[in-house]
């Protein structure tokens, strides 16, 4: 179980990748797209517009905030 209950509900809690060299945790874009489906993926992509992210995926805390219906905090 991860530190993000919303991610666990979506089955994404165990999909968090940790890049030890950079000390960053993220969920790969392709995994998010598959988990969300077309409509939710489109809404999430729009929500993420302008948000700081890394090329490999979205930060777990950003996905969690989206699932909770909270605004972006950068």
N, C-alpha and C positions, 0 to 999 in steps of 0.2 A: 504494500500500500504506500502511495506517495504522500507528500505533504499537501496535495491538492485534491480535495474531495470531489470536485467537479470533474477533474480529469479521470479519477477512478470510476466515476459513474459512466463516463463515456468509453471506458476501457483503454484510456490513454495513459494512465498512471505508470504503467510499466513500459511505455514507449519513449520515456525521456532518455535522451542520449546525453552523456557528459563528455565533453571534449576536455580531457585532463590537461592538455598542453595550454589551452587558453582559459581553463577554469570556467567554462560556460556550459549551461545545460539548455537543451532545446528539444523540441519535438519536430521531426522532419516534416517538411511541407507535404510530401506524398502521403504520409501516414495520416496527417490531418485531413487532407482532401478525401481520402478513402473513408475515414471515420465520420466526417461531417455529411457526406453526400452533396449533390450538386447545389441545392438551395442554401443550406447552411454554410457551405464552403464559400459561395458567392457573398453571403452576408458577412461572414468572418473576414474575407479578403477586403471587403469595403471598410469594415471596422478597423482593420490593420493599416489601412492607407495612411502613410505619414508616420507610422509607428517605427521606432528603432527596432531592428531585428538583425539577424545574421543570415548569410546566404543559405545556410543549411536548414533553417526552420524558424519556428516561433518559440519564444521563451515560454516556459510552462506557466509563469505567473500571468502573462498576457492572455493565454488561452483560458486560464481559470477566471480572470476578470471578465472576459467575453461571455463565458458560460454563466456567470453570475449577473450579467446584464449591467456591469459597471463600466464607466467611461475609461478611456485610455489615460494612463498617467505615465509621462515620459520624463 
